[in-house]
Amino acid sequence: MTGTWINMAAIAAGAVLGMLAKKGIPHRVEESLTRIQGLAVGLIGLNGVIASMFTVDADGGISDSGGLLLLVSLVLGCLAGELLRIDDRLSGLGDAVEKRVHIEGFSQGFITASIITCVGAMSIVGALNEGLTGNNEVLLVKSTLDFVTCLVLASSLGIGVAFAAVPTLIYQGAITLCAGFLAPYISDDLLNMICMVGYAIVICIGLNLLLNAKIKTANLLPAMIVPVLNNLLNMLKIL
């Protein structure tokens, strides 16, 4: 799990440096930076959805797949998230920490950074590679990207970003430890579908930062399970 520990340290270090930079930034500049971050995050999410949904055929044609699954995943995920009140519970946890340590805006930074650092393909592929072969190259690249991302996010969202290191450790660590069991069941198509849904959630984060849309992004997290369930149903049909 060396790669995941390095990733965790990179997230925390980037956030701390971002907090130090924040002290010298005027409020009006901070607001502008938040909007620009929202635009960048939204474009990253859009690029991820497009890359996962569209493929180039051997003859040069473009085919798309997964559009309906994306819609169903987001709808079912949102319903499950609302019923379980995931966002409210995470926000409540963040608010409790805020009151205890007197840090304003902790929950927004924590939830936003946690989703961004956990939903991408690099989290799954990197953790699987490390668990199966001991190769942590993908996670080292991800650590560099997360360092920069968390540095920028923490400059406007605060120290809550640093605590995204904890769910990243739990999520990637679990995949690494269970890699031998999970690998045979995670096909390229399934990975694409999971990432497509994850990047759609990242778009929602971008809208929240850019337009203050107030989308409860944590409530959408169950949507990432729907492609897995769909894949299991297809496997049962084959059997």
N, C-alpha and C positions, 0 to 999 in steps of 0.2 A: 504493500500500500504506500510505497514511497512517493509515487506520483501524486496520489491524493493528498498526502501530508504537505507536499510542496505546493500543490494547488491551494490548499487551505491557507498556508502562510502567505502566498501571493495575494490572495483576496484581502486578508487582514492588513498586509503591508500597504497595498494600494489604497485602501480606505483610510488608513492613518495618514498617509501622505496627502490624500485629498482633503482631509480635515484640516491639516496644517495650511494647505493652500487656501482653504475657505476663509481663514481668518483675515486675509488681506483683500478679499473680494467685496466690493460695495453691493448693497442689496439689489439695486437695479440691474447690475451686471449678473448677479446670481440668478435672477429671474430669467434673463435672456439665455444664460447658459443652460438652464433647465429646459427651456423650449427647444434649443438646439439639440440637446441630448435626446429629447423626445423624438425629434425628427430623425436623428441618426438611428435610434433604437427601433423605431417604426420601419425604417428602410431595411435594416438588418433582418427584421422579422419577415417583411414582405419578400426579400430576396430568398430567405430560407423556405418560405411556403412555395414560391415559384420553382425553386430548384428541386423540391421534393415532389411537386405535383406534375411537372412537365418533364418529358424525356425526349431525346433526339433519336429517331430510328436510324437503322443502318442506311436507308435510302435518303436520309436527310430530312425526313418529315418529322413533325413535332406531334407527339401524342400526350394526352393528359389523362390522369387517373386520380381517384381519391377525392374528387370534389364533393361528391355526395357523402362520403365517409367523414370528411372534414365537417360538413354541416351537421350531420347526425351526432358526431363526437362532441362538438361544441354545445349543441342543444342539450344532450343527455348529461354532459359534464356540468353544464351550468345548473341544470335541475338538481343534480346530486349535490353540487357544491352549496346551493342555496338551502337545500333541506338539511345538510350537515352543518351549515353556517361556518364553513371553513375560514372564509375571510374575516368574519366577525370574531372568531375564536383566536386567529392569529393576531388580529389588530388588538384584541383584548389583552393578549399576552404581551404584545409590544407596549401597549399603554401602561400595563402593570410595571414593566421595566422602566418606562419613562418616569413614572411617579417615584419609583424607588431610587433611581440614579439621577433624576432631575435632568433628563436629556429630551428635548423637544424634537418631535418628528421621527422618533426611533422606528416606529412600526412601518412607516412608508418606505424608509430606506432598507429595512430588513427584508420586507416582502418583495420589493422590486428587485433588489440584488439577488435574492435567493432564487427567484424564478429565472432570471437571466443567466445565472451561472449553472443552473441545473438542467435546463430543458433541451440544450443542443445535442447534436449527434456526437460531438467530441466527448461529452460526459459518459455516454453509454459505450461507445467504441473504445475510448481510452481506458476506461475501467475494465472492460472485458479483456483487452489486450494485456493489461498488466496482470490480471488474474490468471490468464491462460499461459502467457509466455514470459512474464516478468518484464516485458518491454513497456516503459512508461513514456516513450517519446511523444505520443499524442497528448498525454496529460501535461507534459512539460510545455508544449506549444499552447495548450489551453490555459495553463497557468500564466503565461505571458500576456495572453489576450485578456484574461480576467483581471490581472494586475492593472492594466490600462483602463479597462471598463470601470472597475471599482474606484480607481483614483478619480476618474471624471465624475462618477455618480456621487461619491462621498463629498465632493466639493459643493454640491447643492443639497443632497439629501441627508448628509450627516453620518454620524458614527454607526447608525443602525446597519449601514452597508457592510461594515466589518464582520458583523455577526452572521452574515450569509455564509461564512466559512463553516459554520456548524452543520446546517442541512446539506451542504456540499460534501462534507466529510461522511455524513451518515448515508447519503444517497449513493455516492461513488464507491464508498467503502463496502456497502452491501453488495453492489454489483460485482466488485472485485472478488469478494469472498465467495460469492455464489457463481462465479464465472463458469466453472466447469459444468454446472447444472443448466445455466441459462443459455449458453452459447448455441447449442444445437437447435434451439427454438426461435432464435432471433435471426430471421432472414433479412436480406437487403430490403425487400419490399416492406416488411413489417417495420424495420428501422426507419425507412422513409416516411411511412404513415405516422409513426409516433412523433418524428421530428416535425412533420408538416403541422400537426396539431400544436406542438410545443411552440413553433415559430408564430403561429396564429395568436397564441397567448402573448408572445413578445410584442406583436403589433399592438395589442390592447394596452400593454405597458407604455409603449410609445405614445399612444393617444392620450393616456392619462397625464404624461409629462408635458406633451405638446399643447393639449387643449383642455387640460384639467377635466377629463371626461368622467372621472369617478367610476370607471368600470372595476368591479370587484374581481381582479384577476386571479386571486387565490381560489375563488369559487370555480374557476374553469379548470383547475388542475386535474379533477377526475376525468376530464375529456381525454387525457393521454392514455387512460386505461382502455377506452373503447376500441381502438385499433387492435389491442392485444386480445380482447374478447372476440372481436370479429375474426381474427386469425384463428383462434381456437375453434370457433364454430365452423370455419371452412375446413380445418383439419378433421373435425368430427364427421363432416359430410363425406370427405374422401375415404375415411375408414368405414 
